[in-house]
Amino acid sequence: MIPREQFRKLVDEALDSIPVEFRDAMQNIAIVIEPEPTLAQLDDVGIEPPDTLLGLYEGTPLTERQWAHGNVLPDKITLFQHPIEDESDDEDDMVVAIGETLIHEIGHYFGLSEEEIEEIEARYWRDQDDGDDPDDAA
């Protein structure tokens, strides 16, 4: 396990990798770090231990907001440090896991469904695999 402050720096690095047009469109949203999801959080999303969450969006997606939406607490994306660390081989892998989790939870903020988010993630990885890596040749 790495210190919380070091994990925060990796979160900042991952946030910097998100396209600026998405970062600029995010309003009144807090990104917080917690060690683990609570049992209540797991129950709310229908996950039973030993399965867990890497991240969680809590709030009102942009697509569901009414014209009078305002004067509310920020929406929240929680990143769960220990599960992310457990899924990662090293710090570089951790930055990728944090970035993927952020993209997923930000997708919920923008009102995207799980299917739409999965499609975006698949396109992202397909684009990443289109490089000139000779090891990719079959």
C-alpha positions in Angstrom: 0.0 0.0 0.0 1.2 3.5 -0.9 0.7 6.6 1.3 -2.6 8.5 0.6 -0.6 11.6 -0.6 1.3 9.5 -3.2 -2.0 8.0 -4.4 -3.5 11.5 -4.7 -0.6 12.5 -7.0 -1.4 9.5 -9.2 -5.0 10.6 -9.2 -3.9 14.1 -10.3 -1.8 12.5 -13.1 -4.7 10.4 -14.3 -7.0 13.4 -14.2 -4.5 15.3 -16.4 -4.9 12.5 -19.0 -8.6 13.1 -19.4 -9.4 15.2 -22.5 -9.7 18.9 -21.5 -13.1 19.3 -23.1 -14.5 16.7 -20.5 -12.6 18.2 -17.6 -13.9 21.7 -18.5 -17.5 20.4 -18.7 -17.4 18.9 -15.2 -19.0 21.4 -12.8 -19.7 21.0 -9.1 -18.1 17.6 -8.7 -15.8 16.4 -6.0 -13.3 13.6 -6.5 -12.5 11.9 -3.2 -10.3 9.0 -2.1 -11.5 6.4 0.4 -9.6 3.2 1.4 -12.5 0.8 0.7 -16.1 0.9 -0.2 -18.5 0.5 2.7 -20.9 -2.4 2.9 -23.8 0.0 2.3 -22.1 1.3 -0.9 -21.6 -2.3 -2.2 -25.2 -3.1 -1.3 -26.5 0.0 -3.1 -24.9 -1.2 -6.4 -25.7 -4.9 -5.9 -22.2 -6.1 -5.2 -21.4 -8.8 -2.6 -18.0 -9.3 -1.0 -15.5 -10.5 -1.9 -16.3 -8.5 -5.1 -15.7 -4.8 -4.7 -15.7 -1.4 -6.4 -12.8 0.6 -7.8 -14.9 3.8 -8.0 -18.4 5.1 -7.4 -20.4 8.1 -8.8 -23.0 9.6 -6.5 -25.1 12.4 -7.7 -27.6 13.5 -10.3 -26.4 12.8 -13.9 -26.5 15.9 -16.2 -29.2 14.2 -18.3 -31.5 14.0 -15.3 -31.2 17.5 -14.0 -34.1 19.8 -14.2 -33.9 23.5 -15.1 -34.0 24.6 -11.4 -31.1 22.3 -10.4 -28.8 24.4 -8.2 -27.7 25.2 -4.7 -26.9 21.5 -4.2 -23.9 19.7 -2.7 -21.4 18.6 -5.3 -21.8 15.3 -7.1 -19.1 12.9 -5.9 -16.8 10.4 -7.5 -15.1 8.2 -4.9 -12.0 6.3 -5.8 -11.2 3.3 -3.6 -7.5 3.2 -3.0 -7.0 -0.4 -1.7 -9.0 -2.2 -4.5 -7.2 -0.1 -7.1 -3.9 -1.0 -5.6 -4.9 -4.6 -5.4 -5.7 -4.6 -9.2 -2.5 -2.9 -10.2 1.0 -4.4 -10.8 2.9 -1.1 -10.3 2.5 2.6 -10.2 2.1 3.0 -14.0 -0.6 0.3 -13.9 -2.2 2.1 -11.0 -2.4 5.4 -13.1 -4.1 3.4 -15.9 -6.6 1.8 -13.4 -7.3 5.2 -11.8 -7.8 6.8 -15.3 -10.1 4.0 -16.4 -12.1 4.3 -13.2 -12.4 8.0 -13.6 -13.5 7.8 -17.2 -16.2 5.2 -16.2 -17.5 7.3 -13.3 -17.4 10.6 -15.3 -19.4 8.7 -17.9 -22.1 8.3 -15.3 -21.9 12.0 -14.4 -22.6 12.8 -18.1 -25.6 10.4 -18.0 -24.2 7.6 -20.1 -25.4 4.0 -19.6 -23.1 1.1 -18.7 -23.4 -0.1 -22.3 -22.4 3.4 -23.7 -19.5 3.6 -21.2 -18.3 0.0 -22.2 -18.5 1.0 -25.9 -16.3 4.1 -25.2 -13.9 2.0 -23.2 -13.7 -0.6 -26.0 -13.0 2.1 -28.6 -10.4 3.6 -26.4 -8.5 0.3 -26.0 -9.0 -0.5 -29.7 -7.4 2.9 -30.6 -4.6 2.2 -28.1 -4.0 -1.2 -29.8 -3.7 0.4 -33.3 -0.1 1.5 -32.5 3.0 0.3 -34.3 3.9 -2.2 -31.6 5.6 -5.1 -33.4 4.5 -7.4 -30.6 0.9 -6.9 -31.6 1.5 -8.7 -34.9 -0.2 -12.1 -35.1 
